[in-house]
Amino acid sequence: MLKNRKIKCIFALIMLLLLIIEPVFAINCNGLLTPGAYKMLQDAINIIRIVVPILLIILGSVDFGSVVLNDDKDALKKATGKFVKRCIAAVAIFFVPIIVKTLLNLPGIKGNINLVDDPMCGIK
């Protein structure tokens, strides 16, 4: 328990120092991502945007299909709850780039990190 408190105190002290010092970092997207890394990251995001809805449909169909075959009302509530949670997770995955862009454009962060270009470096 004491070790956990020490870690929390050290973390709080570091965060306080970062707020007081306010370092300014100049980040240029050209030096941050190579063209290959940019293409790989963009391809991964595009694949995720295709795979997530497909998985949502398949897993939802399997869950509700098993409920229909078993004819159990309790299982229907569980399957509906699982499906709603999966839908929320799928929607959240689609909003990750928007959330990151919004966080990087917050006044406190934008002042500390001097992004010359788009905060997402053109990744859509």
JOMO-V397531 format. One line per field, one symbol per residue. phi: phi as a letter, one per 30 degrees, with the letter a starting at -180 (. if undefined). psi: psi as a letter, one per 30 degrees, with the letter a starting at -180 (. if undefined). A space follows every 10 residues. Layout:
phi = ???
psi = ???
This chain:
phi = .ddddddddd dddddddddd dhdcccccdd ddbdeddddd dddddddddc dddddddddd dddddddddd hcdddddddd dddddddddd ddddcedddd ddddcdeddd ddcdddcddc hidc
psi = eeeeeeeeee eeeeeeeeee eiljkjkkfe fekleeeeee eeeeeeeefe eeeeeeeeee eeeeeeeeef hkeefeeeee eeeeeeeeee eeefgeeeee eeefgkeeee eejikeakfg hgk.
